[in-house]
Amino acid sequence: MLDTGLRSSEAVNLKWEHVNLMSGKLMVKEGKGAKDRNLWLDADNIDLLCVSVKILTGFHLSDSLL
């Protein structure tokens, strides 16, 4: 996730509802300066997040959900 531009404090406050795996859009709520901003994930980071979901929840994301 280092290549997304996400700050460590933003990563700590990130919620799954702020991540859109289909578009690769990551919404940062109240980041630096209490401003919202959007970041974009590359395919490698999207794949890593999908694996994380599977490990954490035991749920396998199908292509239709991405």
C-alpha positions in Angstrom: 0.0 0.0 0.0 3.0 2.3 0.1 2.6 3.2 -3.5 -0.9 4.5 -3.0 0.0 7.7 -1.2 -1.9 6.7 1.9 -0.6 8.2 5.1 -0.2 6.0 8.1 -2.8 7.8 10.1 -5.2 7.5 7.1 -4.5 3.8 6.9 -5.4 3.3 10.6 -8.7 5.1 10.1 -9.6 3.3 6.8 -12.8 1.2 6.8 -13.8 -1.4 4.2 -16.8 0.8 3.2 -14.2 3.3 1.9 -12.7 0.8 -0.5 -14.2 0.0 -3.9 -12.4 -3.0 -5.3 -14.3 -2.8 -8.6 -13.0 0.7 -9.5 -9.8 0.6 -7.4 -11.0 3.8 -5.7 -10.0 4.3 -2.1 -11.8 7.2 -0.2 -9.9 8.9 2.6 -12.2 10.5 5.0 -10.9 13.5 7.0 -7.3 13.0 6.1 -4.6 15.7 6.5 -6.2 19.0 7.1 -9.5 17.2 7.8 -10.1 17.0 4.1 -11.5 14.1 2.1 -9.7 12.8 -0.9 -9.6 9.8 -3.3 -6.7 7.5 -4.1 -6.4 4.9 -6.7 -5.3 1.3 -6.2 -3.3 -0.6 -8.8 -4.1 -4.2 -9.7 -1.5 -5.6 -7.3 -3.0 -3.8 -4.3 -6.5 -4.8 -5.3 -5.4 -8.4 -5.4 -3.8 -8.1 -1.9 -7.0 -6.7 -0.5 -9.0 -9.5 -2.0 -6.7 -12.0 -0.3 -7.0 -10.1 3.0 -10.8 -10.3 2.8 -10.7 -14.0 2.2 -8.3 -14.6 5.1 -10.1 -12.3 7.6 -13.6 -13.4 6.8 -13.2 -16.8 5.2 -15.3 -15.4 2.3 -14.1 -15.8 -1.3 -14.8 -12.8 -3.5 -16.1 -13.9 -6.8 -15.4 -11.9 -10.0 -19.0 -10.7 -10.0 -18.4 -8.9 -6.7 -15.3 -7.2 -7.8 
